[in-house]
């Protein structure tokens, strides 16, 4: 009986640790040569977003600075590195203009 209790506790602890650590792990991704399709200012949230499109998908990214958001041009191509963790919105870590 004690062995079964120990195994159950160990199993619950292991599964709980996995979910806790995976939720707080920062994920990063880089896309090259993507086109900015839209710029969005959410007055309700007070945040700035861009939508970028590559061959497979359209991704909405939060831009932390209004000044950087103002410099980004719709229709231009950029190399974008972004990150997110858990259920948080993805945000731009770096963005670089690329010539067509």
N, C-alpha and C positions, 0 to 999 in steps of 0.2 A: 504494500500500500504506500509506504514511504517512497519507494522508487517511482511509482506512478505519479505521485505528487511532485517529486523533483523534476521528472521529465516534463510534466505539464507546465510547471513554472518556468523551466528553461525554454520551452517552446513558445510560451506567451511572451517572455522577455525578448527572445530572438526576433520574433515577428514584429513586435512593437518597436524594437530598435531599428529594424529595417525600414519601416514606414516613417518613423520620425526622422531618420537620417536622409532618406530619399526626398522628403518634403523640404528640407532645409539645404539641399545640395544645389549649388548654382550651376545652371546649364548655360552653355555658350554656343553660339553658332555664327558662322561667317558666310555671307553670300557676296559673290563678286559679279559686277556688271549688271546689277538689278536696276530697273527703272522705277522711279517714284511716280506713282499713279495718282496720289491724292495727298493733300495736307488737311488736317482736321484740328480745329481748336474747340475743345469742349468747355464752354463757358460754365456749365454745371459743375464739372470736376476741376476746372481751372488747369487743365493739362493740354499738352500739344502732342499730336500724333502724325505719323506719316504712314502711308500704305506703299509697300514696295512689292513688285511683281517679278518673279523669275519664271522659268519655263514651266514649273509645276504648280506654284501656289501664289496666293496673295497674302502677305503678312502685314498686320498692323502693329506698329512699334511706337512706344512712347518716347518722346524727346524731352529730356529733363530741362532744357534751357530754351527759352523763347528766342533768344538771339540766334542760336544754332538753327532752330526751326525756321526762322525768317530767311536764313541764307540758303536753305534747301529749295531747289527749283523743281516744280512738277514737270515730268517728261525727260529729265536728265538722268544719266546713269551714274551709279555710285557703288562703291564697295562698302558694305555695311557689316559691322560686327555687333551682335546684340546678345543680351543675356536675360535670364529669368530664373526664378526659383519658386517651387510650390505652385500656388494658384495666382501668383502675382503676374501683372502684365509685363510682357517683354519690353525692354528698354534699350535704346541705342547706346552702345559703349563707344563706338567710333564710326565715323562716316567720312569717306574720301571720294571726291569727284573723280570719275574716270572719263577719259576722252572717248568719243564714239568710234 
